Each structure stands twice: as structure tokens, then as C-alpha cells.
Amino acid sequence: RLGLDPKLLTQILNMSSGMCWSSDSYNPVPGVMEGVPSGNNYQGGFWTTLMAKDLGLAQHTTTNTKTQIPLGSLARQIYRVMCACGYADKYFSSVFQFLPTPLLP
């Protein structure tokens, strides 16, 4: 939204403490990397439905252990809404495209 070139920003992140698996190996921004789901309309890999399921399992465990995970709960809600909005069979990093939608506050 600020007009930054995603490829340049990725290079900067990957040369600093911002480097992580998402930016270095499976960048969620279309056009930054070839051969990754974001470059193929988020097809293949770990689906959004699987992420929602795993976040549900994590939430179940934390409920049983009386552990609070407010960000985990929010993440689960986001992935459940994504599934309901047609992203169920997309790679989970399609959240990159979903989050700017007006469905979330």
C-alpha cells in the first residue's frame, strides 16, 4: 500500500533480523518468488482448511490447560472466515490477499 517494491522489500528483510521462513522460502506475495504457491494463485501445499483445523486443535489444547492464546484465537477466526469466503483450498499464505478485505475490522 505504500508503493514499496515487494521484491526489494524481501531482499532488505532477508538481509536483516526480519528474515524468516515466510520471506526467505515461501514468500506470500505474488510475483516475488517462482515455484511457490503465491506465484501459482496459492495452489498446492498446506491448505487454509488444514491451518484452520490445526489452529482449532491448538485452541482445544490451550482450553484444556487453561492457557490463554488471544492471538491464536484470532488467527483461527481469520482462517475460519477465509474458508467460508472461498479460500478453503488455497495455500494458507493466501491470508496475505484476504486480510485487506473489509470483512475484518
ChimeraX commands (.cxc) that place a marker at each C-alpha (Angstrom):
marker #1 position 0.00,0.00,0.00 radius 0.5
marker #1 position 2.98,2.30,0.46 radius 0.5
marker #1 position 4.25,1.63,-3.03 radius 0.5
marker #1 position 7.26,-0.43,-1.97 radius 0.5
marker #1 position 8.55,-2.96,-4.46 radius 0.5
marker #1 position 7.83,-6.37,-2.86 radius 0.5
marker #1 position 11.00,-7.92,-4.30 radius 0.5
marker #1 position 13.20,-5.12,-2.93 radius 0.5
marker #1 position 11.48,-5.23,0.45 radius 0.5
marker #1 position 12.02,-9.00,0.59 radius 0.5
marker #1 position 15.74,-8.54,-0.17 radius 0.5
marker #1 position 16.01,-5.97,2.64 radius 0.5
marker #1 position 14.15,-8.21,5.10 radius 0.5
marker #1 position 16.25,-11.23,4.20 radius 0.5
marker #1 position 19.48,-9.32,4.85 radius 0.5
marker #1 position 18.35,-8.20,8.31 radius 0.5
marker #1 position 16.79,-9.51,11.51 radius 0.5
marker #1 position 13.46,-9.59,9.66 radius 0.5
marker #1 position 14.50,-12.72,7.74 radius 0.5
marker #1 position 12.19,-15.64,8.32 radius 0.5
marker #1 position 10.89,-18.71,6.52 radius 0.5
marker #1 position 7.95,-16.80,5.06 radius 0.5
marker #1 position 10.11,-14.17,3.42 radius 0.5
marker #1 position 13.04,-16.42,2.50 radius 0.5
marker #1 position 11.47,-19.69,1.35 radius 0.5
marker #1 position 7.74,-19.35,0.64 radius 0.5
marker #1 position 7.08,-15.65,0.23 radius 0.5
marker #1 position 3.31,-14.96,0.35 radius 0.5
marker #1 position 3.46,-12.03,-2.09 radius 0.5
marker #1 position 2.62,-12.97,-5.69 radius 0.5
marker #1 position 5.50,-12.32,-8.09 radius 0.5
marker #1 position 8.31,-12.25,-5.54 radius 0.5
marker #1 position 9.38,-15.89,-5.89 radius 0.5
marker #1 position 8.88,-18.53,-8.56 radius 0.5
marker #1 position 7.80,-22.07,-7.76 radius 0.5
marker #1 position 5.87,-21.18,-4.60 radius 0.5
marker #1 position 2.09,-21.20,-4.05 radius 0.5
marker #1 position 1.79,-17.39,-4.12 radius 0.5
marker #1 position 3.17,-17.46,-7.65 radius 0.5
marker #1 position 0.53,-20.02,-8.64 radius 0.5
marker #1 position -2.67,-18.37,-7.34 radius 0.5
marker #1 position -2.00,-20.00,-3.95 radius 0.5
marker #1 position -2.49,-23.51,-5.31 radius 0.5
marker #1 position -0.81,-26.51,-3.71 radius 0.5
marker #1 position 0.71,-27.00,-0.32 radius 0.5
marker #1 position -0.86,-26.62,3.10 radius 0.5
marker #1 position -4.48,-25.55,2.58 radius 0.5
marker #1 position -6.33,-22.93,4.57 radius 0.5
marker #1 position -8.71,-25.65,5.84 radius 0.5
marker #1 position -5.75,-27.51,7.32 radius 0.5
marker #1 position -4.50,-24.36,9.02 radius 0.5
marker #1 position -7.97,-23.73,10.49 radius 0.5
marker #1 position -8.08,-27.34,11.72 radius 0.5
marker #1 position -4.63,-27.18,13.31 radius 0.5
marker #1 position -5.39,-23.85,14.97 radius 0.5
marker #1 position -8.58,-25.45,16.33 radius 0.5
marker #1 position -6.56,-28.34,17.77 radius 0.5
marker #1 position -4.15,-25.87,19.38 radius 0.5
marker #1 position -7.05,-23.88,20.82 radius 0.5
marker #1 position -8.62,-27.07,22.19 radius 0.5
marker #1 position -5.35,-27.93,23.93 radius 0.5
marker #1 position -4.96,-24.48,25.40 radius 0.5
marker #1 position -8.55,-24.55,26.66 radius 0.5
marker #1 position -7.87,-27.87,28.39 radius 0.5
marker #1 position -4.73,-26.48,30.01 radius 0.5
marker #1 position -6.35,-23.13,30.86 radius 0.5
marker #1 position -3.78,-21.27,28.79 radius 0.5
marker #1 position -4.77,-18.06,27.05 radius 0.5
marker #1 position -3.78,-17.56,23.43 radius 0.5
marker #1 position -5.61,-14.44,22.25 radius 0.5
marker #1 position -3.64,-14.14,19.01 radius 0.5
marker #1 position -4.08,-17.84,18.30 radius 0.5
marker #1 position -7.81,-17.48,18.74 radius 0.5
marker #1 position -7.88,-14.51,16.39 radius 0.5
marker #1 position -5.82,-16.42,13.82 radius 0.5
marker #1 position -8.27,-19.32,13.99 radius 0.5
marker #1 position -11.20,-16.94,13.46 radius 0.5
marker #1 position -9.49,-15.41,10.43 radius 0.5
marker #1 position -8.81,-18.81,8.84 radius 0.5
marker #1 position -12.37,-19.98,9.53 radius 0.5
marker #1 position -13.76,-16.88,7.82 radius 0.5
marker #1 position -11.37,-17.43,4.92 radius 0.5
marker #1 position -12.72,-20.95,4.48 radius 0.5
marker #1 position -16.27,-19.60,4.42 radius 0.5
marker #1 position -15.27,-16.99,1.83 radius 0.5
marker #1 position -13.85,-19.41,-0.75 radius 0.5
marker #1 position -10.22,-19.72,0.35 radius 0.5
marker #1 position -10.57,-23.24,1.80 radius 0.5
marker #1 position -8.49,-24.94,-0.91 radius 0.5
marker #1 position -5.93,-22.14,-1.24 radius 0.5
marker #1 position -2.49,-22.28,0.33 radius 0.5
marker #1 position -2.65,-20.85,3.86 radius 0.5
marker #1 position -0.46,-17.85,2.95 radius 0.5
marker #1 position -3.37,-16.58,0.85 radius 0.5
marker #1 position -4.19,-14.77,4.10 radius 0.5
marker #1 position -1.89,-12.14,2.56 radius 0.5
marker #1 position -4.59,-11.37,-0.01 radius 0.5
marker #1 position -7.51,-11.92,2.34 radius 0.5
marker #1 position -6.58,-9.61,5.23 radius 0.5
marker #1 position -7.05,-6.32,3.35 radius 0.5
marker #1 position -10.69,-7.22,2.71 radius 0.5
marker #1 position -13.39,-5.27,4.52 radius 0.5
marker #1 position -14.68,-8.46,6.23 radius 0.5
marker #1 position -12.43,-7.90,9.21 radius 0.5
marker #1 position -12.39,-4.82,11.44 radius 0.5
marker link #1:1,2 radius 0.2
marker link #1:2,3 radius 0.2
marker link #1:3,4 radius 0.2
marker link #1:4,5 radius 0.2
marker link #1:5,6 radius 0.2
marker link #1:6,7 radius 0.2
marker link #1:7,8 radius 0.2
marker link #1:8,9 radius 0.2
marker link #1:9,10 radius 0.2
marker link #1:10,11 radius 0.2
marker link #1:11,12 radius 0.2
marker link #1:12,13 radius 0.2
marker link #1:13,14 radius 0.2
marker link #1:14,15 radius 0.2
marker link #1:15,16 radius 0.2
marker link #1:16,17 radius 0.2
marker link #1:17,18 radius 0.2
marker link #1:18,19 radius 0.2
marker link #1:19,20 radius 0.2
marker link #1:20,21 radius 0.2
marker link #1:21,22 radius 0.2
marker link #1:22,23 radius 0.2
marker link #1:23,24 radius 0.2
marker link #1:24,25 radius 0.2
marker link #1:25,26 radius 0.2
marker link #1:26,27 radius 0.2
marker link #1:27,28 radius 0.2
marker link #1:28,29 radius 0.2
marker link #1:29,30 radius 0.2
marker link #1:30,31 radius 0.2
marker link #1:31,32 radius 0.2
marker link #1:32,33 radius 0.2
marker link #1:33,34 radius 0.2
marker link #1:34,35 radius 0.2
marker link #1:35,36 radius 0.2
marker link #1:36,37 radius 0.2
marker link #1:37,38 radius 0.2
marker link #1:38,39 radius 0.2
marker link #1:39,40 radius 0.2
marker link #1:40,41 radius 0.2
marker link #1:41,42 radius 0.2
marker link #1:42,43 radius 0.2
marker link #1:43,44 radius 0.2
marker link #1:44,45 radius 0.2
marker link #1:45,46 radius 0.2
marker link #1:46,47 radius 0.2
marker link #1:47,48 radius 0.2
marker link #1:48,49 radius 0.2
marker link #1:49,50 radius 0.2
marker link #1:50,51 radius 0.2
marker link #1:51,52 radius 0.2
marker link #1:52,53 radius 0.2
marker link #1:53,54 radius 0.2
marker link #1:54,55 radius 0.2
marker link #1:55,56 radius 0.2
marker link #1:56,57 radius 0.2
marker link #1:57,58 radius 0.2
marker link #1:58,59 radius 0.2
marker link #1:59,60 radius 0.2
marker link #1:60,61 radius 0.2
marker link #1:61,62 radius 0.2
marker link #1:62,63 radius 0.2
marker link #1:63,64 radius 0.2
marker link #1:64,65 radius 0.2
marker link #1:65,66 radius 0.2
marker link #1:66,67 radius 0.2
marker link #1:67,68 radius 0.2
marker link #1:68,69 radius 0.2
marker link #1:69,70 radius 0.2
marker link #1:70,71 radius 0.2
marker link #1:71,72 radius 0.2
marker link #1:72,73 radius 0.2
marker link #1:73,74 radius 0.2
marker link #1:74,75 radius 0.2
marker link #1:75,76 radius 0.2
marker link #1:76,77 radius 0.2
marker link #1:77,78 radius 0.2
marker link #1:78,79 radius 0.2
marker link #1:79,80 radius 0.2
marker link #1:80,81 radius 0.2
marker link #1:81,82 radius 0.2
marker link #1:82,83 radius 0.2
marker link #1:83,84 radius 0.2
marker link #1:84,85 radius 0.2
marker link #1:85,86 radius 0.2
marker link #1:86,87 radius 0.2
marker link #1:87,88 radius 0.2
marker link #1:88,89 radius 0.2
marker link #1:89,90 radius 0.2
marker link #1:90,91 radius 0.2
marker link #1:91,92 radius 0.2
marker link #1:92,93 radius 0.2
marker link #1:93,94 radius 0.2
marker link #1:94,95 radius 0.2
marker link #1:95,96 radius 0.2
marker link #1:96,97 radius 0.2
marker link #1:97,98 radius 0.2
marker link #1:98,99 radius 0.2
marker link #1:99,100 radius 0.2
marker link #1:100,101 radius 0.2
marker link #1:101,102 radius 0.2
marker link #1:102,103 radius 0.2
marker link #1:103,104 radius 0.2
marker link #1:104,105 radius 0.2
view
